[in-house]
């Protein structure tokens, strides 16, 4: 049995039966039988099912948001934000799938006519994440279903109840029986999935797990797409016009969703002549954040989703301080139930410290002083990850020169920690392989067929 624990109260709120190896095998076989009929359904009809799913998400938003907050600890305002973000992404897929899956005539004038069509992969595995279960989920299972695939969907054991809602609403929307199979459980269930002859694997999570999945499924020679972590840098140039406003934006990038975002700001570099003013404003605004009950509309930071992550963050802080860093605020454990930690800010940091090298995935940040753009570039590139990088400056040309050198899938100018459905979401190096969203994320779930037609 899976025990669903509320991370804010440590109370058990549900117990869910974990799928056995036999159950996973059976669900795969049912999906395999159902998939060809679903693939034969016209794309526009598939879109109508997803349109109904969209409406159900919208009308049941309050219940879904409250469940999300209860099981992962996300502040309730942010749960609503996640729901709205998921709706926007689904709307993108609804509006664009027909265009990007339509057959393409390449040559209609020659003796041999040529065209491209797009066919589903088949039955795909969606091993999803708990930090944004709706957002990272719809990135995969919506275009997968629209592409004519059947899906074996394994939500994280930390967001099982949300996964159950998604399963229920897809069938209420009219999805044909067995095309979307919910798998409940932890690592053992994921291991069972890796043994099956799936037609594709799509995973969101840590680099370590993603690497393991890639190694296990490599002999199958099927698509394996990995959306992994990051150690995302942000550089504040000395020409920013409003230091306080910039500090507020960066702080939100650090603590939003309790810092549990793959694209959260994980290290900050500030030019030396504005360093003190930036840090003063940053700390002042951080002290004003409300840490507490995530069901309270006024709460900025709730608990961490996993208790073990708190010890991990405390170790990063301890390592940094031991090596010479100064802890300016936070990093304390409130005297209450729940997996809470106050947002921590450290200065006098460097790249010998774990805090500046390994992914934190929590509300902890190191701010490092730099002398020049060149030094900032060198430090920003000093990472095994390649997800996002941000630059704050009033001068776009100056910022662009840095962004072009970033070996990341995404760059930001005067913003951070955001995703757009119209742009591909991809990582480099240990941040993953493949793309979701944009047209690349629609075609990730189909395979092209080339047609040579001679009359």
C-alpha positions in Angstrom: 0.0 0.0 0.0 1.1 3.6 -0.7 0.6 6.0 2.2 -0.2 9.5 1.0 1.1 11.9 3.6 0.3 15.5 3.9 3.7 17.2 4.1 2.3 20.2 6.0 0.8 18.1 8.8 2.5 14.6 8.4 -1.0 13.1 8.6 -1.8 10.1 6.4 -4.6 11.2 4.1 -5.0 8.1 2.0 -3.8 4.6 1.4 -3.7 3.3 -2.1 -3.0 -0.2 -3.4 0.3 -0.5 -5.2 0.3 -2.3 -8.6 2.0 -5.7 -8.8 4.1 -6.8 -11.7 1.1 -8.9 -12.9 -1.2 -5.8 -12.8 1.3 -3.7 -14.7 1.6 -6.5 -17.4 -2.2 -6.8 -17.6 -2.6 -3.0 -18.0 0.0 -3.0 -20.8 -1.8 -5.8 -22.7 -5.1 -4.0 -22.4 -3.5 -0.7 -23.7 -1.8 -2.6 -26.5 -5.2 -4.1 -27.6 -7.0 -0.7 -27.4 -4.4 1.4 -29.2 -5.0 0.5 -32.8 -8.7 1.5 -32.6 -7.7 4.8 -31.0 -5.1 5.5 -33.7 -7.8 4.9 -36.3 -9.9 7.7 -34.8 -9.5 10.9 -36.8 -7.3 13.5 -35.2 -10.2 16.0 -34.9 -12.2 13.5 -33.0 -9.3 12.9 -30.6 -9.1 16.6 -30.1 -12.8 16.7 -29.1 -12.1 14.3 -26.3 -9.2 16.5 -25.0 -11.5 19.5 -25.3 -13.9 17.9 -22.9 -11.1 17.0 -20.6 -10.0 20.6 -20.6 -13.5 21.7 -19.6 -13.7 19.1 -16.8 -10.3 20.4 -15.4 -11.7 23.9 -15.5 -15.0 23.1 -13.8 -13.4 21.0 -11.0 -10.4 23.3 -10.5 -11.1 23.9 -6.8 -11.2 20.3 -5.8 -8.2 19.4 -8.0 -6.1 22.3 -6.6 -6.9 21.4 -3.0 -5.9 17.8 -3.6 -2.7 19.0 -5.1 -1.8 21.2 -2.1 -2.8 18.5 0.4 -0.5 15.8 -1.1 2.6 17.9 -2.3 2.5 20.9 0.0 2.3 23.5 -2.8 0.8 26.8 -1.6 -2.9 26.9 -2.7 -2.4 30.0 -4.8 0.3 28.2 -6.7 -1.8 25.1 -7.1 -4.4 27.3 -8.9 -1.6 28.8 -11.0 -0.5 25.3 -12.0 -4.0 24.3 -13.0 -4.3 27.5 -15.1 -0.9 26.8 -16.7 -2.0 23.2 -17.6 -5.1 24.6 -19.2 -3.1 27.0 -21.3 -0.8 24.1 -22.5 -3.8 21.9 -23.3 -5.3 24.7 -25.3 -2.0 25.0 -27.2 -2.2 21.3 -28.1 -5.9 21.5 -29.0 -5.2 24.5 -31.4 -2.0 23.1 -33.0 -2.1 19.4 -33.2 -4.1 19.1 -36.4 -1.6 21.4 -38.2 1.5 19.5 -37.1 0.1 16.0 -37.6 -1.4 16.7 -41.0 0.1 14.9 -44.0 2.6 17.0 -45.9 2.9 16.9 -49.7 6.6 17.6 -50.5 6.4 17.1 -54.3 3.2 16.9 -56.3 4.7 17.9 -59.7 7.3 15.2 -60.4 6.6 11.8 -61.9 7.1 10.3 -58.4 5.0 12.3 -55.9 6.3 12.5 -52.3 4.6 13.1 -49.0 5.1 12.6 -45.3 2.6 11.2 -42.8 2.8 10.9 -39.1 1.9 7.7 -37.2 1.7 7.0 -33.5 4.6 5.3 -31.7 2.2 2.8 -30.1 2.0 2.3 -26.3 4.2 4.7 -24.4 5.3 4.9 -20.8 4.8 8.3 -19.0 6.8 8.2 -15.8 5.9 11.6 -14.3 7.0 13.9 -11.5 5.4 15.2 -8.3 6.5 18.8 -8.3 4.2 19.9 -11.1 2.1 16.8 -11.8 -0.4 18.6 -14.1 2.2 20.7 -16.0 4.7 17.9 -16.6 1.9 15.4 -17.1 0.0 17.3 -19.8 3.4 17.9 -21.6 3.4 14.2 -22.3 0.1 12.4 -22.1 -1.9 15.1 -24.0 0.2 15.1 -27.2 0.7 11.3 -26.8 -3.1 10.7 -26.8 -3.7 13.3 -29.6 -1.1 11.5 -31.6 -3.0 8.2 -31.4 -0.9 6.5 -28.7 -2.1 4.6 -25.7 -0.4 5.6 -22.4 0.7 3.8 -19.3 0.9 6.7 -16.9 2.8 6.4 -13.6 2.4 9.4 -11.5 4.9 9.9 -8.7 4.0 8.1 -5.5 4.0 11.6 -4.0 1.2 12.8 -6.3 -0.9 9.7 -6.6 -4.2 11.3 -5.8 -3.7 13.9 -8.5 -2.8 11.1 -10.9 -6.1 9.4 -10.0 -8.0 12.6 -10.8 -6.4 12.8 -14.2 -7.3 9.2 -14.9 -10.9 9.7 -13.9 -11.4 12.9 -15.9 -9.9 11.5 -19.1 -12.5 8.8 -19.1 -15.3 11.2 -18.1 -14.2 13.1 -21.2 -14.9 10.1 -23.4 -11.5 8.5 -23.9 -12.0 5.0 -25.1 -11.6 2.2 -22.6 -8.0 1.1 -21.8 -6.3 3.8 -23.8 -4.9 5.4 -20.6 -3.8 3.1 -17.9 -2.9 4.5 -14.4 -0.1 2.7 -12.6 0.1 3.3 -8.8 3.3 2.7 -6.9 6.9 3.7 -6.4 10.2 2.6 -7.9 9.2 -1.1 -8.1 6.3 -0.2 -10.4 8.6 1.9 -12.5 11.0 -1.0 -12.8 8.2 -3.3 -14.0 7.5 -0.7 -16.8 11.1 -0.8 -17.9 10.8 -4.6 -18.5 7.8 -4.2 -20.9 8.1 -3.9 -24.7 6.9 -0.3 -24.7 7.1 1.8 -27.8 8.6 4.8 -26.0 9.6 6.1 -22.6 9.0 9.6 -21.4 10.4 10.5 -17.9 10.5 13.6 -15.8 12.7 13.6 -12.7 16.2 13.4 -11.4 19.4 13.0 -13.5 20.3 9.8 -11.6 17.0 8.1 -12.3 16.9 9.4 -15.9 20.3 7.9 -16.6 19.2 4.6 -15.1 16.1 4.5 -17.3 18.1 5.4 -20.4 20.6 2.6 -19.7 17.8 0.0 -19.1 15.8 0.8 -22.2 18.7 1.4 -24.6 18.6 -2.2 -26.0 15.0 -1.7 -27.0 15.9 1.0 -29.5 12.7 3.0 -28.9 12.4 6.7 -28.2 13.5 7.6 -24.6 12.9 11.2 -23.7 14.2 12.6 -20.4 13.3 15.9 -18.7 15.7 16.1 -15.9 17.1 18.6 -13.3 19.1 21.8 -13.4 21.5 24.0 -11.6 20.2 27.1 -13.2 22.3 30.2 -13.1 21.2 33.8 -13.0 23.4 36.9 -13.6 22.5 40.4 -12.4 24.5 43.0 -14.4 25.5 46.3 -12.9 23.2 48.3 -15.2 19.9 47.1 -13.9 17.6 50.1 -13.4 15.7 48.9 -10.3 17.7 46.8 -7.9 14.7 46.2 -5.6 12.4 45.1 -8.4 15.2 42.8 -9.8 15.8 41.3 -6.4 12.1 40.5 -6.0 11.9 38.8 -9.4 15.0 36.7 -8.6 13.7 35.8 -5.2 10.5 34.5 -6.7 12.5 32.4 -9.1 14.3 30.9 -6.1 11.4 30.1 -3.7 8.4 29.6 -6.0 6.9 26.1 -5.4 9.3 26.0 -2.4 12.2 25.9 -4.8 11.1 22.5 -6.1 11.3 23.3 -9.8 13.8 22.0 -12.3 14.1 25.5 -13.7 14.2 27.3 -10.3 17.0 29.8 -9.9 19.7 27.7 -8.1 22.7 30.1 -8.2 23.0 33.9 -8.5 25.9 36.0 -9.7 25.9 39.7 -9.1 28.4 42.3 -10.3 30.4 43.7 -7.4 29.4 47.4 -7.6 25.7 46.6 -7.0 26.3 43.4 -4.9 25.7 44.9 -1.4 22.6 46.8 -2.5 21.2 43.7 -4.2 21.8 41.4 -1.3 20.3 43.9 1.2 17.1 44.1 -0.8 17.0 40.4 -1.5 17.4 39.5 2.2 14.8 42.1 3.3 12.2 40.8 0.9 13.0 37.2 1.8 12.4 37.9 5.5 8.9 39.1 4.5 7.9 35.8 3.0 5.2 33.9 4.9 6.1 30.2 5.5 3.3 28.1 6.8 0.0 26.4 6.1 -0.1 25.9 2.3 -3.9 26.0 2.4 -3.7 29.6 3.5 -4.1 32.0 0.6 -1.4 34.3 2.2 1.3 31.6 2.3 4.3 32.1 0.1 6.2 28.9 1.0 4.8 25.7 2.2 6.6 22.5 3.3 8.9 20.5 1.2 7.2 17.5 -0.4 9.7 15.0 0.9 11.1 14.9 4.4 14.5 13.6 3.2 15.0 16.7 1.1 15.1 18.9 4.2 18.1 17.0 5.5 19.8 17.3 2.1 19.4 21.1 2.1 20.7 21.4 5.6 23.7 19.4 4.5 24.3 21.8 1.6 24.1 24.8 4.0 26.4 23.1 6.5 29.0 22.3 3.8 28.9 25.9 2.5 29.3 27.5 5.9 32.1 25.1 6.8 33.9 26.2 3.6 33.5 29.9 4.4 30.1 30.9 3.3 28.0 33.3 5.4 24.3 32.4 6.1 22.4 35.7 6.1 19.0 34.3 6.9 16.8 31.2 6.9 17.9 27.5 6.9 15.9 26.9 10.1 13.3 24.3 11.0 10.1 25.7 12.5 9.0 24.1 15.7 5.9 22.5 14.2 4.7 19.5 12.3 5.5 19.3 8.6 8.5 19.3 6.4 9.2 23.0 6.6 12.4 24.9 6.2 12.8 28.7 6.1 14.3 30.1 2.8 18.1 30.4 3.2 20.4 32.9 1.6 24.2 32.5 1.7 27.0 34.8 0.5 30.7 34.4 0.3 30.0 31.3 -1.7 32.2 29.6 -4.4 32.2 26.6 -6.6 34.0 24.4 -4.1 30.7 24.3 -2.2 27.9 21.7 -2.9 25.4 24.5 -2.8 26.8 25.9 -6.0 27.4 22.7 -7.8 24.7 20.1 -7.1 21.0 20.6 -7.6 19.3 21.8 -4.4 15.6 21.5 -5.3 14.6 23.7 -2.4 14.4 27.3 -1.1 18.2 27.7 -0.6 20.4 30.0 -2.7 24.0 31.1 -2.9 24.8 34.6 -4.2 28.3 35.1 -5.5 30.0 38.4 -6.3 31.7 38.7 -9.7 33.9 41.4 -11.2 33.0 41.2 -14.9 30.7 39.6 -17.6 33.6 37.3 -18.5 33.8 36.0 -14.9 30.0 35.5 -14.8 30.1 33.5 -18.0 32.8 31.3 -16.8 30.9 30.5 -13.6 27.6 30.1 -15.3 29.1 27.5 -17.6 30.7 25.6 -14.8 28.0 22.9 -14.4 27.1 19.5 -15.6 23.5 20.7 -16.2 22.1 22.7 -19.1 18.5 23.6 -18.6 18.1 27.4 -18.3 20.2 30.5 -17.7 19.0 34.1 -17.0 20.5 37.5 -17.4 19.1 40.7 -15.9 20.3 43.9 -17.6 18.8 47.0 -19.3 21.0 46.4 -22.3 19.7 43.6 -24.5 22.8 43.4 -26.7 25.1 43.0 -23.7 22.8 40.3 -22.3 22.4 38.6 -25.6 26.1 38.2 -25.9 26.0 36.1 -22.7 22.9 34.2 -23.5 24.3 33.0 -26.8 27.2 31.4 -24.9 25.0 29.5 -22.5 24.8 25.8 -23.2 21.2 25.5 -22.1 17.9 24.7 -23.7 16.4 27.9 -22.6 17.7 31.4 -21.9 15.9 34.4 -20.3 16.4 38.1 -20.4 14.9 40.0 -17.5 12.8 37.1 -16.5 13.3 33.5 -15.1 11.6 30.3 -14.1 9.0 30.3 -16.8 7.8 28.0 -19.6 5.8 28.7 -22.7 3.7 26.1 -24.5 4.8 27.7 -27.8 8.5 27.2 -27.2 10.3 23.9 -26.9 11.3 22.8 -23.4 14.5 20.9 -23.6 17.7 20.3 -21.6 21.3 19.6 -22.4 23.9 17.5 -20.8 22.6 16.2 -17.4 19.3 18.2 -17.9 18.0 15.6 -20.3 17.4 14.8 -24.0 14.4 15.5 -26.2 11.8 18.3 -26.3 8.3 18.8 -25.0 5.9 21.6 -25.9 5.9 23.6 -29.2 5.6 21.6 -32.4 8.6 19.5 -31.4 6.6 18.3 -28.4 3.7 17.3 -30.6 5.8 15.3 -33.1 7.8 13.6 -30.3 5.0 11.1 -30.0 4.7 10.2 -33.6 7.0 8.7 -36.2 7.3 10.0 -39.8 6.6 7.8 -42.8 8.0 8.8 -46.2 5.7 8.1 -49.3 7.1 7.7 -52.8 4.1 7.5 -55.2 4.5 6.8 -58.9 1.4 6.4 -61.0 
